[in-house]
C-alpha cells in the first residue's frame, strides 16, 4: 500500500498498486460510478460532457477558434487561457516569487519548483517529475515509442510539441519575434535565450569556477569539463563527448548528412552556423572588427583568436615541453605529438601533424599553389603568401607611434611596442626571469631542463633551438653562400651577415640615440653608448675582477679566461681556444692556402693579422705616412 500524493489530512486514502507499474497518482479519489466509456481507449468518465470533450482528441476536432491567430482548441477553457497570450493578461500570481501565469494549472506546477515536490515517479529508473505529461513523455524513452509522425519526411517524435516544432522546418514558419532586432525563431525557448544576448543576462552559474552561461545545457556541458567526464559516446567510433549537442554534431560526420547548402557554390555544411559564416566569403561581409587594428573577420571565434595576437597572451602550457598556446584546442592538438597518437605524416619531409587539415595546409609548401612570383618560395596558405610578399615589396603598413619604426605585420608591431612599455608578461616559474614573448620563455626553460631536442644528422651535435641547428648546419656543414654583396661581390651564408656587411659600404648608421644626436652602425654600439653616456641600462660585472661589460657574450668570454676554460679544440692539433673566432683564426696554420696578399709587393699570408703587420712595414719602406686598411 502507498499513500496518495494528492490526498491530505483526514481524507487521505491508500491506493492499491496495479500489477503493471503502479502509478498511484491516477487513482480515483471517490467511489462514484463512471458510466461513460470511450470506445477507442477504454477510458471512463463520470459526466458525458467530459467524454464528448475527450473524443475530440481521437477525432481531431477543434471547434474553438482564436480570432487573433486562427489557432484552434478542443476545449473552451484552453481557448480562454490561450487568449491571455495575446492580451498579456496573467491573473494567477505565485506568492513566493511573484511570477505570474495565464492559467492556474501552470501556477500549480510552478509552485512545485519552490516546494521541490515531484509527485510523478518513473517505475523503471526512479526519476521523478513535476508534471504528469513529463512522466508520460519520459516513459517513451524506455519503451522506444515515437507515436508522432511527420508526414513530410517520416521522422518520428516522442512528443507532439516536438513534432509541431519540427514541422516549422518544412514550412519555414518562425512565429516568435525578437522586438529588439526583429530576428525570428521557431521555438519560444530559442527566443528567450536570444533575448539574453541583448540584456547580457547569464543566469546559469558554474559553482566551481563562477563562469556564467545563457543556457542551462551550456552549464551542464561545462560542469562535465571540470569532472573530466565524457558521458556521451559515439556508437560508430567510440569517441566520447561531454555534451549531447557535440555528440549529435559528430554523428553527422558518420552519416554524411550535410543539410545546409550554399546557394552560390553548392558547398554543404553539417551546421547552419557554418553556412552563415561561409556565405560571408561570397558577400565579403566581415562584421566582427578588431578594436586595435580595425581588421574585420567573418566569425566571432576568429576575432577572439586574433585578439590574442595583440595581447601576446598564451595561457595554455604543455607540461612536457613547456610550449605555450593561445587556445586550449591548440594545446590538445600539440599533445598528440608527444603521445604519438593519430599523427599525420608528410611523405616528403616526415613532419607530423595532429590533424589532417594541418597536413593538407603543410603540403602546399611542397606544391605550387601558393608560390611567390618573385623568389619561387612556396607557402602554406594565401595569408602566408601575402605576408611573404611584403618582404619583396618593402610594404610596412604598421607603424610604431613612439619611434616610427614600421612593420610588415601587426603582431611584430605589438611585440616591438613592449620594448617601449617595458612589459614582460611571460615569467619563468623557476628563476622569475621575465620575457616579452612566450617563445622566449619556452626556449629559456631548456636552460633549467638541459633539454636539447634538435640534433644534427651529420655530427650528432644537439641544440636547444631549431634556429641554432639551422645556423650550425649552414655554417659548419655547408659551403653554400647564397647572399652576395652588390658593392664588392663578397659572399655570405646568411642574409643577416650580408646586411651588416653592406653598412661598411653605405656608411649607414640605423641605430640612433634618443637622448642625443649620436648614431651607430651596430646595436651593440648603441647599447654601450647608452650605458656610458646616459647611464641607461645595466652593466654586467665580472664577479672575479669587477670589470664591467655592456654585452653578455663579452662577459662570458672574459670569465672563461679567468677560469681557464677553453671549449674550442683544434681538430688538427691539441691546442684549445676560449672563443670560436680564435679557433677560426688558428685554422690557417694547418693549411697551405694563403688567402691574404699585399697589393704592393705581392707577398702572401695565411692570416689577416699578419698581412696588417706587413702593410705597416711595407708602406714605411715605400715612404707612405699612413696605412689605409
Secondary structure as GFF3:
##gff-version 3
##sequence-region A 1 629
A	DSSP	beta_strand	2	3	.	.	.	ID=ss1
A	DSSP	three_ten_helix	9	11	.	.	.	ID=ss2
A	DSSP	beta_strand	14	15	.	.	.	ID=ss3
A	DSSP	three_ten_helix	24	26	.	.	.	ID=ss4
A	DSSP	beta_strand	36	37	.	.	.	ID=ss5
A	DSSP	beta_strand	44	45	.	.	.	ID=ss6
A	DSSP	alpha_helix	48	59	.	.	.	ID=ss7
A	DSSP	beta_strand	64	65	.	.	.	ID=ss8
A	DSSP	beta_strand	72	73	.	.	.	ID=ss9
A	DSSP	alpha_helix	76	87	.	.	.	ID=ss10
A	DSSP	beta_strand	92	93	.	.	.	ID=ss11
A	DSSP	beta_strand	100	101	.	.	.	ID=ss12
A	DSSP	alpha_helix	104	115	.	.	.	ID=ss13
A	DSSP	beta_strand	120	121	.	.	.	ID=ss14
A	DSSP	beta_strand	128	129	.	.	.	ID=ss15
A	DSSP	alpha_helix	132	143	.	.	.	ID=ss16
A	DSSP	beta_strand	148	149	.	.	.	ID=ss17
A	DSSP	beta_strand	156	157	.	.	.	ID=ss18
A	DSSP	alpha_helix	160	171	.	.	.	ID=ss19
A	DSSP	beta_strand	176	177	.	.	.	ID=ss20
A	DSSP	beta_strand	184	185	.	.	.	ID=ss21
A	DSSP	alpha_helix	188	199	.	.	.	ID=ss22
A	DSSP	beta_strand	204	205	.	.	.	ID=ss23
A	DSSP	beta_strand	212	213	.	.	.	ID=ss24
A	DSSP	alpha_helix	216	227	.	.	.	ID=ss25
A	DSSP	beta_strand	232	233	.	.	.	ID=ss26
A	DSSP	beta_strand	240	241	.	.	.	ID=ss27
A	DSSP	alpha_helix	244	255	.	.	.	ID=ss28
A	DSSP	beta_strand	260	261	.	.	.	ID=ss29
A	DSSP	beta_strand	268	269	.	.	.	ID=ss30
A	DSSP	alpha_helix	272	283	.	.	.	ID=ss31
A	DSSP	beta_strand	288	289	.	.	.	ID=ss32
A	DSSP	beta_strand	296	297	.	.	.	ID=ss33
A	DSSP	alpha_helix	300	311	.	.	.	ID=ss34
A	DSSP	beta_strand	316	317	.	.	.	ID=ss35
A	DSSP	beta_strand	324	325	.	.	.	ID=ss36
A	DSSP	alpha_helix	328	339	.	.	.	ID=ss37
A	DSSP	beta_strand	344	345	.	.	.	ID=ss38
A	DSSP	beta_strand	352	353	.	.	.	ID=ss39
A	DSSP	alpha_helix	356	366	.	.	.	ID=ss40
A	DSSP	alpha_helix	382	393	.	.	.	ID=ss41
A	DSSP	beta_strand	398	399	.	.	.	ID=ss42
A	DSSP	beta_strand	406	407	.	.	.	ID=ss43
A	DSSP	alpha_helix	410	421	.	.	.	ID=ss44
A	DSSP	beta_strand	426	427	.	.	.	ID=ss45
A	DSSP	beta_strand	434	435	.	.	.	ID=ss46
A	DSSP	alpha_helix	438	449	.	.	.	ID=ss47
A	DSSP	beta_strand	454	455	.	.	.	ID=ss48
A	DSSP	beta_strand	462	463	.	.	.	ID=ss49
A	DSSP	alpha_helix	466	476	.	.	.	ID=ss50
A	DSSP	beta_strand	483	484	.	.	.	ID=ss51
A	DSSP	beta_strand	491	492	.	.	.	ID=ss52
A	DSSP	alpha_helix	495	506	.	.	.	ID=ss53
A	DSSP	beta_strand	511	512	.	.	.	ID=ss54
A	DSSP	beta_strand	519	520	.	.	.	ID=ss55
A	DSSP	alpha_helix	523	534	.	.	.	ID=ss56
A	DSSP	beta_strand	540	541	.	.	.	ID=ss57
A	DSSP	beta_strand	548	549	.	.	.	ID=ss58
A	DSSP	alpha_helix	552	563	.	.	.	ID=ss59
A	DSSP	beta_strand	568	569	.	.	.	ID=ss60
A	DSSP	beta_strand	576	577	.	.	.	ID=ss61
A	DSSP	alpha_helix	580	587	.	.	.	ID=ss62
A	DSSP	three_ten_helix	588	590	.	.	.	ID=ss63
A	DSSP	beta_strand	596	597	.	.	.	ID=ss64
A	DSSP	beta_strand	604	605	.	.	.	ID=ss65
A	DSSP	alpha_helix	608	622	.	.	.	ID=ss66
###
